[in-house]
Amino acid sequence: MDTRQLTKIALCVALCCVAAYISFPLPFTPGYVTALTLTLSLAAFVLPPKQTLIVVVTYILIGAVGIPVFAGQQGLAKLLGPTGGFYFAWMAAFPLLSAVKGAEPNFKRYAIADVLIAVPITYVGGVISMMVVSEVSLSQALVMAVLPFIPGDVMKACAAAWLGVKLNRALPK
């Protein structure tokens, strides 16, 4: 990797760390509404899949060692808690989103891919961890980990798609 690629990766990791603080809890779930998924989608739109995976893994490792970059609880407890599945699902969701984004920046393709690929994969991870750790049923896990987040995640996917198109057109290849 060259300096430009490493800089993009570092900036994406830094954005993720900051975006986690743009969050608020919901009273009926341990999950947080956060800007983090917007920045992860943006990373997927401006980086190739391998570099997107590096961003996600680096962010998770920084949080796992206790540096306060997660929304809410910190460290391994967050990853092993009821919302830990979201974090692990990101390792599949966002590199896959990067892989299917296409060669040319396109808002519609970016937004649709995010809503149909990254968001559902993220939800599957969240539902699984919610069911296992919180010992709730599938329907309860869906209410806690999916349903209240759908409108916001669709809006964040569209915002990330718009920003991704703008950045890809502005940044040198």
N, C-alpha and C positions, 0 to 999 in steps of 0.2 A: 504494500500500500504506500502511496505517496503522501506527502504532507497535506495536500488538499483533502484527500479522503480521510485521513486521521483527524483533521480539524473538523470535518463534517460530523464524524462519529462523536467526537468530544462535545461538540455543540449540541448534538441531539441528546446525549446523556445528560448534559447540564440542563437542557430544557425539560427533560423528564423529571429531574430532581426538583426543579422550581415548580413545575406544573402540579406535582403532587400536593403542594401547599395551597393550590387553588382548589379547595375542596370543602365539602360540608357533609356531615353525617345525616342519615335519615333515621327517624326515631324507631322504626319497626324492623330495621335490619342492621347487621354489623358492617354492611357495605357503605362506601362513601361515594358521593357524586364528585368526580374529580376531572380536572383538565388533562390528566395524564394520558388517557386514551387518545385524545386529540393529538398530543405530541408524538405518541408512538405511531399513530397513523401517518403523521407528517414525516417522521423518520422513514417509514416504509415507502413513502412516495418520492423521497429525494435520495434514498440510498438503495443499492442492490441488496438482495436477500441476505447474503452472508454478513454484510455490514449492519443490516437491520438486526440480525440475531445478536451480533456483538453489542449493539446498543442495549437491547433488552437484557441480555445476560449481565452486562456490566452494571446496569442500573439495579438489577436484582441482587447482585453480589455486594454492591455498595450498601444497600439496605440490610442485607443479611448479616453483615459484620457489625451492624449497630449504628451506622451513620444515619442520622434522622432524615431520610429521604422518602419514606413511605407516608401515606395519609393515615393518621391515627397511630396505632400501635407500631412499634419499631422492632427491628431485628428478626431473628428466626421465628419468634412467636407470631409475627404477622404472617410469615410464609406457611406456618403450620396451623394457623387459625382458620376460622370459617371462610375468610376471603382469600386465603392463600392460593386456591385453585385459579383465580383470575390471573395471578402473576405467572404461574406455570403455563397457563394456556397462551399467554402472550408470546412465549417462545416459539409456538407454532403459528399463531394467528398473524403476527405482523411480518415475519419473513415470507409467509405464504402470500400475504397481501402485496408485498414488494415484488414477488415473483410473477404475479398476475396483472400488475398495473399497466403493462404494455410499454412500448418503447417511446411513444410520443405522449406528452402531457395532455390529459383529457379529463375535464371535470366530471362529466357524466360517468365515464368508465371508473374513475377513481372512487367516486361516491358510491356507486352500485357495488363495486368490489368490496369496499369497506363494510357496507351494510350487510351484504350477503355472505361474506367470508370471515373477516376479522371479528365483527361483533358477535355472530353466533358461536364461533370457536371460543371466544372469551367467556360467553355465557355458559357454555358447557363446562368449562373448568370451574367457574364460580358455583354452578349448581352442584357439581360433584363434591366440592369441598364443603359447601354449606350443608349438604345432606350427611356427609360422613362426620364432620367435626361437630356440627350442631345437632345431629341426630334428628333431623326433621324429614318429613315426607317430600316426595317430588313436588307436589302442589305447593307446599309451604316454601320449599326452596325456590320455586319459580316466582313466588310473590316476594321473597326476600332478595333474590339475586338477579332477576330479569325484568319483570313487568314494570317496576317504577323507573327503570333506567333506559327503557327503549326510546322514548322521545328525545332525551338528552343525547343518547348515543347516535341517533340519526342526525341530529343537529351538529354534533361534533364531527361526525364523518363528513358531512357536507362542508363544514368549515375547514377541515384538514384537506379535503380534496381541492377546495378553492385555493388555499395557501400553497398546497403542493404544486398545482399548475403554475401559479405565479412564481414560486421559487425555482422550479425547473426551467422556466423560460428565462429567468434572470441570471441564474448561476451558470458559470462556464462548465462545460462537460469535463 
